Amino acid sequence: MWHKNKNIYVLDIGLIEYGEAWQLQEQILKKIVAIKVANRERSPENQQKTPNFLLLCAHPHVYTLGKSGKMAHLLLNQQALDDKNIAFFHTNRGGDITYHGPDQIVGYPILDLENFFTDVHKYLRFLEESIILTLQDYGLHGERSQGETGVWLEVNTPKARKICAMGIRCSRWVSMHGWAMNINTDLRYFQHIVPCGITDKAVASLHKELGVEYIDKKEVQDRLIHHFLHIFAAEAVPISLEKLNAFLTTSDTAITLS
């Protein structure tokens, strides 16, 4: 019998190098998978619940290319990247190339989808809906664009533009990677790539859409977390980075975080 866990540990880790955040995600995913594998040897009454996590952060300027992306969509060579102090990573998420920067809200849900539902397409739609509902709070009509993951404004018009990019990976139904929502983002950084491999649509940032110089990221993030938890019918459980690291470094797969 599988014991489903609808609690999600939520941690805001602030500004963090992309590679460090990627490594942290991989460690969490590996630990969750280890619990699932160990459960195969346990009796039904001794099954260990798998934890779920939502990491919120931002990154120093970086371009990331998904496993199905094209290097030609990066319009700068290595020397130009170095001159502009922009990092580059070829990642194992889906999707093409995108930009991450310090004025975004980046979310990395690391969920055991067997605690919720085993449908990757539905999962992506849930992530999109979290962003769409957050935009509604600011009077904006976020939309999906058929065949193009993420959240858009004014779809099917000449003004169509993406405000939130998404790309994920799943292993044994455990998710990683996630979204990057433009909040106070300097959109000039998108001029050096073909964002998500899409040539006929622009990008957007929340502060420009609202016509203000700066938006409180914390306020937007709190609204986004609220909608995310509501959509997944989940409860938030705060966790410290110290507690998370202790969980990751122990060899005991039955450790509890509470």
Contacts in CASP RR format, 6 or more apart in sequence:
PFRMAT RR
TARGET T0000
AUTHOR 0000-0000-0000
METHOD contacts of the structure
MODEL  1
MWHKNKNIYVLDIGLIEYGEAWQLQEQILKKIVAIKVANRERSPENQQKT
PNFLLLCAHPHVYTLGKSGKMAHLLLNQQALDDKNIAFFHTNRGGDITYH
GPDQIVGYPILDLENFFTDVHKYLRFLEESIILTLQDYGLHGERSQGETG
VWLEVNTPKARKICAMGIRCSRWVSMHGWAMNINTDLRYFQHIVPCGITD
KAVASLHKELGVEYIDKKEVQDRLIHHFLHIFAAEAVPISLEKLNAFLTT
SDTAITLS
1 44 0 8 1.000
1 47 0 8 1.000
2 39 0 8 1.000
2 47 0 8 1.000
2 114 0 8 1.000
3 47 0 8 1.000
3 48 0 8 1.000
3 49 0 8 1.000
4 49 0 8 1.000
4 114 0 8 1.000
4 115 0 8 1.000
4 116 0 8 1.000
5 49 0 8 1.000
5 50 0 8 1.000
5 51 0 8 1.000
5 52 0 8 1.000
5 112 0 8 1.000
5 115 0 8 1.000
6 52 0 8 1.000
6 115 0 8 1.000
6 116 0 8 1.000
6 232 0 8 1.000
6 233 0 8 1.000
6 234 0 8 1.000
6 235 0 8 1.000
7 51 0 8 1.000
7 52 0 8 1.000
7 234 0 8 1.000
7 235 0 8 1.000
7 236 0 8 1.000
7 237 0 8 1.000
8 52 0 8 1.000
8 53 0 8 1.000
8 54 0 8 1.000
8 109 0 8 1.000
8 111 0 8 1.000
8 229 0 8 1.000
8 232 0 8 1.000
8 234 0 8 1.000
8 235 0 8 1.000
8 236 0 8 1.000
8 237 0 8 1.000
9 51 0 8 1.000
9 52 0 8 1.000
9 53 0 8 1.000
9 54 0 8 1.000
9 237 0 8 1.000
9 238 0 8 1.000
9 239 0 8 1.000
9 244 0 8 1.000
9 257 0 8 1.000
10 53 0 8 1.000
10 54 0 8 1.000
10 56 0 8 1.000
10 225 0 8 1.000
10 236 0 8 1.000
10 237 0 8 1.000
10 238 0 8 1.000
10 239 0 8 1.000
11 53 0 8 1.000
11 54 0 8 1.000
11 55 0 8 1.000
11 56 0 8 1.000
11 238 0 8 1.000
11 239 0 8 1.000
11 240 0 8 1.000
11 241 0 8 1.000
11 244 0 8 1.000
12 56 0 8 1.000
12 57 0 8 1.000
12 221 0 8 1.000
13 21 0 8 1.000
13 24 0 8 1.000
13 55 0 8 1.000
13 56 0 8 1.000
13 57 0 8 1.000
13 241 0 8 1.000
14 56 0 8 1.000
14 57 0 8 1.000
14 58 0 8 1.000
15 57 0 8 1.000
15 58 0 8 1.000
15 59 0 8 1.000
15 60 0 8 1.000
15 102 0 8 1.000
16 57 0 8 1.000
16 58 0 8 1.000
16 59 0 8 1.000
17 59 0 8 1.000
17 60 0 8 1.000
17 87 0 8 1.000
18 59 0 8 1.000
18 60 0 8 1.000
18 62 0 8 1.000
18 64 0 8 1.000
18 87 0 8 1.000
18 89 0 8 1.000
18 100 0 8 1.000
19 89 0 8 1.000
21 55 0 8 1.000
21 57 0 8 1.000
21 59 0 8 1.000
21 106 0 8 1.000
21 108 0 8 1.000
22 89 0 8 1.000
22 91 0 8 1.000
24 55 0 8 1.000
25 55 0 8 1.000
25 108 0 8 1.000
25 110 0 8 1.000
25 176 0 8 1.000
25 177 0 8 1.000
26 176 0 8 1.000
27 248 0 8 1.000
28 53 0 8 1.000
28 110 0 8 1.000
28 176 0 8 1.000
28 244 0 8 1.000
28 248 0 8 1.000
29 110 0 8 1.000
29 171 0 8 1.000
29 174 0 8 1.000
29 176 0 8 1.000
31 247 0 8 1.000
31 248 0 8 1.000
31 253 0 8 1.000
32 50 0 8 1.000
32 51 0 8 1.000
32 110 0 8 1.000
32 112 0 8 1.000
32 174 0 8 1.000
33 171 0 8 1.000
33 172 0 8 1.000
33 174 0 8 1.000
34 253 0 8 1.000
35 48 0 8 1.000
35 50 0 8 1.000
35 51 0 8 1.000
35 253 0 8 1.000
35 254 0 8 1.000
36 50 0 8 1.000
36 112 0 8 1.000
36 114 0 8 1.000
36 172 0 8 1.000
36 174 0 8 1.000
38 48 0 8 1.000
38 253 0 8 1.000
38 254 0 8 1.000
39 47 0 8 1.000
39 48 0 8 1.000
42 48 0 8 1.000
48 253 0 8 1.000
48 254 0 8 1.000
50 112 0 8 1.000
50 114 0 8 1.000
50 115 0 8 1.000
50 174 0 8 1.000
51 112 0 8 1.000
51 247 0 8 1.000
51 257 0 8 1.000
52 109 0 8 1.000
52 110 0 8 1.000
52 111 0 8 1.000
52 112 0 8 1.000
52 115 0 8 1.000
52 234 0 8 1.000
53 108 0 8 1.000
53 109 0 8 1.000
53 110 0 8 1.000
53 111 0 8 1.000
53 239 0 8 1.000
53 244 0 8 1.000
54 107 0 8 1.000
54 108 0 8 1.000
54 109 0 8 1.000
54 110 0 8 1.000
54 111 0 8 1.000
54 225 0 8 1.000
54 228 0 8 1.000
54 236 0 8 1.000
55 107 0 8 1.000
55 108 0 8 1.000
55 109 0 8 1.000
55 110 0 8 1.000
56 105 0 8 1.000
56 106 0 8 1.000
56 107 0 8 1.000
56 108 0 8 1.000
56 221 0 8 1.000
56 225 0 8 1.000
57 106 0 8 1.000
57 107 0 8 1.000
57 108 0 8 1.000
58 100 0 8 1.000
58 101 0 8 1.000
58 102 0 8 1.000
58 103 0 8 1.000
58 104 0 8 1.000
58 105 0 8 1.000
58 106 0 8 1.000
58 217 0 8 1.000
59 100 0 8 1.000
59 101 0 8 1.000
59 102 0 8 1.000
59 104 0 8 1.000
59 106 0 8 1.000
60 85 0 8 1.000
60 87 0 8 1.000
60 101 0 8 1.000
60 102 0 8 1.000
61 84 0 8 1.000
61 85 0 8 1.000
61 86 0 8 1.000
61 87 0 8 1.000
61 99 0 8 1.000
61 100 0 8 1.000
61 101 0 8 1.000
61 102 0 8 1.000
61 189 0 8 1.000
62 86 0 8 1.000
62 87 0 8 1.000
62 88 0 8 1.000
62 89 0 8 1.000
62 99 0 8 1.000
62 100 0 8 1.000
62 101 0 8 1.000
63 74 0 8 1.000
63 81 0 8 1.000
63 86 0 8 1.000
63 87 0 8 1.000
63 88 0 8 1.000
63 89 0 8 1.000
63 97 0 8 1.000
63 98 0 8 1.000
63 99 0 8 1.000
63 100 0 8 1.000
63 192 0 8 1.000
63 193 0 8 1.000
64 88 0 8 1.000
64 89 0 8 1.000
64 90 0 8 1.000
64 91 0 8 1.000
64 93 0 8 1.000
64 97 0 8 1.000
64 98 0 8 1.000
64 100 0 8 1.000
65 71 0 8 1.000
65 73 0 8 1.000
65 74 0 8 1.000
65 88 0 8 1.000
65 89 0 8 1.000
65 90 0 8 1.000
65 91 0 8 1.000
65 96 0 8 1.000
65 97 0 8 1.000
66 90 0 8 1.000
66 91 0 8 1.000
66 92 0 8 1.000
66 93 0 8 1.000
66 94 0 8 1.000
66 95 0 8 1.000
66 96 0 8 1.000
66 97 0 8 1.000
66 167 0 8 1.000
67 90 0 8 1.000
67 91 0 8 1.000
67 92 0 8 1.000
67 93 0 8 1.000
67 94 0 8 1.000
67 95 0 8 1.000
68 94 0 8 1.000
68 95 0 8 1.000
68 96 0 8 1.000
69 95 0 8 1.000
69 96 0 8 1.000
69 97 0 8 1.000
69 197 0 8 1.000
70 96 0 8 1.000
70 97 0 8 1.000
70 197 0 8 1.000
72 194 0 8 1.000
73 96 0 8 1.000
73 97 0 8 1.000
73 193 0 8 1.000
73 194 0 8 1.000
73 197 0 8 1.000
74 88 0 8 1.000
74 97 0 8 1.000
74 192 0 8 1.000
74 193 0 8 1.000
75 191 0 8 1.000
75 192 0 8 1.000
75 193 0 8 1.000
75 194 0 8 1.000
76 84 0 8 1.000
76 86 0 8 1.000
76 192 0 8 1.000
78 88 0 8 1.000
80 192 0 8 1.000
81 87 0 8 1.000
81 88 0 8 1.000
84 192 0 8 1.000
86 189 0 8 1.000
86 192 0 8 1.000
91 177 0 8 1.000
92 169 0 8 1.000
93 167 0 8 1.000
93 168 0 8 1.000
93 169 0 8 1.000
93 176 0 8 1.000
93 177 0 8 1.000
93 178 0 8 1.000
94 167 0 8 1.000
94 168 0 8 1.000
94 169 0 8 1.000
94 177 0 8 1.000
95 149 0 8 1.000
95 167 0 8 1.000
95 196 0 8 1.000
96 194 0 8 1.000
96 196 0 8 1.000
96 197 0 8 1.000
96 198 0 8 1.000
97 193 0 8 1.000
97 194 0 8 1.000
97 195 0 8 1.000
97 196 0 8 1.000
97 197 0 8 1.000
98 165 0 8 1.000
98 180 0 8 1.000
98 193 0 8 1.000
98 195 0 8 1.000
98 196 0 8 1.000
99 180 0 8 1.000
99 189 0 8 1.000
99 190 0 8 1.000
99 193 0 8 1.000
99 195 0 8 1.000
100 106 0 8 1.000
100 180 0 8 1.000
101 180 0 8 1.000
101 185 0 8 1.000
101 189 0 8 1.000
103 182 0 8 1.000
103 183 0 8 1.000
103 184 0 8 1.000
103 185 0 8 1.000
103 186 0 8 1.000
103 205 0 8 1.000
103 217 0 8 1.000
104 180 0 8 1.000
104 181 0 8 1.000
104 182 0 8 1.000
104 183 0 8 1.000
104 185 0 8 1.000
105 180 0 8 1.000
105 181 0 8 1.000
105 183 0 8 1.000
105 217 0 8 1.000
105 220 0 8 1.000
105 221 0 8 1.000
105 224 0 8 1.000
106 178 0 8 1.000
106 179 0 8 1.000
106 180 0 8 1.000
106 181 0 8 1.000
107 178 0 8 1.000
107 179 0 8 1.000
107 180 0 8 1.000
108 176 0 8 1.000
108 177 0 8 1.000
108 178 0 8 1.000
109 127 0 8 1.000
109 175 0 8 1.000
109 178 0 8 1.000
109 228 0 8 1.000
110 174 0 8 1.000
110 175 0 8 1.000
110 176 0 8 1.000
111 123 0 8 1.000
111 174 0 8 1.000
111 175 0 8 1.000
111 232 0 8 1.000
112 173 0 8 1.000
112 174 0 8 1.000
113 119 0 8 1.000
113 120 0 8 1.000
113 123 0 8 1.000
113 170 0 8 1.000
113 173 0 8 1.000
113 174 0 8 1.000
113 175 0 8 1.000
114 173 0 8 1.000
116 123 0 8 1.000
116 232 0 8 1.000
116 234 0 8 1.000
117 123 0 8 1.000
118 173 0 8 1.000
120 168 0 8 1.000
120 170 0 8 1.000
123 168 0 8 1.000
123 170 0 8 1.000
123 175 0 8 1.000
124 149 0 8 1.000
124 150 0 8 1.000
124 166 0 8 1.000
124 168 0 8 1.000
125 144 0 8 1.000
126 231 0 8 1.000
126 232 0 8 1.000
127 166 0 8 1.000
127 168 0 8 1.000
127 178 0 8 1.000
127 179 0 8 1.000
127 228 0 8 1.000
128 144 0 8 1.000
128 149 0 8 1.000
128 150 0 8 1.000
128 151 0 8 1.000
128 164 0 8 1.000
128 166 0 8 1.000
129 227 0 8 1.000
129 231 0 8 1.000
130 224 0 8 1.000
130 227 0 8 1.000
130 228 0 8 1.000
130 231 0 8 1.000
131 142 0 8 1.000
131 150 0 8 1.000
131 151 0 8 1.000
131 163 0 8 1.000
131 164 0 8 1.000
131 179 0 8 1.000
131 181 0 8 1.000
131 224 0 8 1.000
132 142 0 8 1.000
132 143 0 8 1.000
132 144 0 8 1.000
132 151 0 8 1.000
133 227 0 8 1.000
133 231 0 8 1.000
134 181 0 8 1.000
134 220 0 8 1.000
134 223 0 8 1.000
134 224 0 8 1.000
134 227 0 8 1.000
135 141 0 8 1.000
135 142 0 8 1.000
135 151 0 8 1.000
135 163 0 8 1.000
135 206 0 8 1.000
136 142 0 8 1.000
137 223 0 8 1.000
138 206 0 8 1.000
138 209 0 8 1.000
138 210 0 8 1.000
138 220 0 8 1.000
140 153 0 8 1.000
140 163 0 8 1.000
140 206 0 8 1.000
140 209 0 8 1.000
140 210 0 8 1.000
141 153 0 8 1.000
142 151 0 8 1.000
142 152 0 8 1.000
142 153 0 8 1.000
142 163 0 8 1.000
143 151 0 8 1.000
143 152 0 8 1.000
143 153 0 8 1.000
143 154 0 8 1.000
143 155 0 8 1.000
144 150 0 8 1.000
144 151 0 8 1.000
144 152 0 8 1.000
144 155 0 8 1.000
145 152 0 8 1.000
145 155 0 8 1.000
145 156 0 8 1.000
145 160 0 8 1.000
145 162 0 8 1.000
145 201 0 8 1.000
148 162 0 8 1.000
148 196 0 8 1.000
148 198 0 8 1.000
149 166 0 8 1.000
149 167 0 8 1.000
150 162 0 8 1.000
150 164 0 8 1.000
150 165 0 8 1.000
150 166 0 8 1.000
150 179 0 8 1.000
151 162 0 8 1.000
151 163 0 8 1.000
151 164 0 8 1.000
151 166 0 8 1.000
151 181 0 8 1.000
152 160 0 8 1.000
152 161 0 8 1.000
152 162 0 8 1.000
152 163 0 8 1.000
152 201 0 8 1.000
153 159 0 8 1.000
153 160 0 8 1.000
153 161 0 8 1.000
153 162 0 8 1.000
153 163 0 8 1.000
153 204 0 8 1.000
153 209 0 8 1.000
154 160 0 8 1.000
154 161 0 8 1.000
159 202 0 8 1.000
160 201 0 8 1.000
160 202 0 8 1.000
161 201 0 8 1.000
161 202 0 8 1.000
161 203 0 8 1.000
161 204 0 8 1.000
162 195 0 8 1.000
162 196 0 8 1.000
162 198 0 8 1.000
162 201 0 8 1.000
162 202 0 8 1.000
162 203 0 8 1.000
162 204 0 8 1.000
163 181 0 8 1.000
163 182 0 8 1.000
163 203 0 8 1.000
163 204 0 8 1.000
163 205 0 8 1.000
163 206 0 8 1.000
163 209 0 8 1.000
164 179 0 8 1.000
164 180 0 8 1.000
164 181 0 8 1.000
164 182 0 8 1.000
165 179 0 8 1.000
165 180 0 8 1.000
165 195 0 8 1.000
165 196 0 8 1.000
166 178 0 8 1.000
166 179 0 8 1.000
166 180 0 8 1.000
167 177 0 8 1.000
167 178 0 8 1.000
167 179 0 8 1.000
168 175 0 8 1.000
168 176 0 8 1.000
168 177 0 8 1.000
168 178 0 8 1.000
169 175 0 8 1.000
169 176 0 8 1.000
169 177 0 8 1.000
170 176 0 8 1.000
181 206 0 8 1.000
181 220 0 8 1.000
181 224 0 8 1.000
182 203 0 8 1.000
182 204 0 8 1.000
182 205 0 8 1.000
182 206 0 8 1.000
183 205 0 8 1.000
183 206 0 8 1.000
183 207 0 8 1.000
183 215 0 8 1.000
183 217 0 8 1.000
183 220 0 8 1.000
184 205 0 8 1.000
184 206 0 8 1.000
184 207 0 8 1.000
184 214 0 8 1.000
184 215 0 8 1.000
184 217 0 8 1.000
185 205 0 8 1.000
185 207 0 8 1.000
187 203 0 8 1.000
187 204 0 8 1.000
187 205 0 8 1.000
187 208 0 8 1.000
190 203 0 8 1.000
195 203 0 8 1.000
206 215 0 8 1.000
206 220 0 8 1.000
207 213 0 8 1.000
207 214 0 8 1.000
207 215 0 8 1.000
225 236 0 8 1.000
228 234 0 8 1.000
229 235 0 8 1.000
229 236 0 8 1.000
237 257 0 8 1.000
237 258 0 8 1.000
239 257 0 8 1.000
243 257 0 8 1.000
244 257 0 8 1.000
247 255 0 8 1.000
247 257 0 8 1.000
END
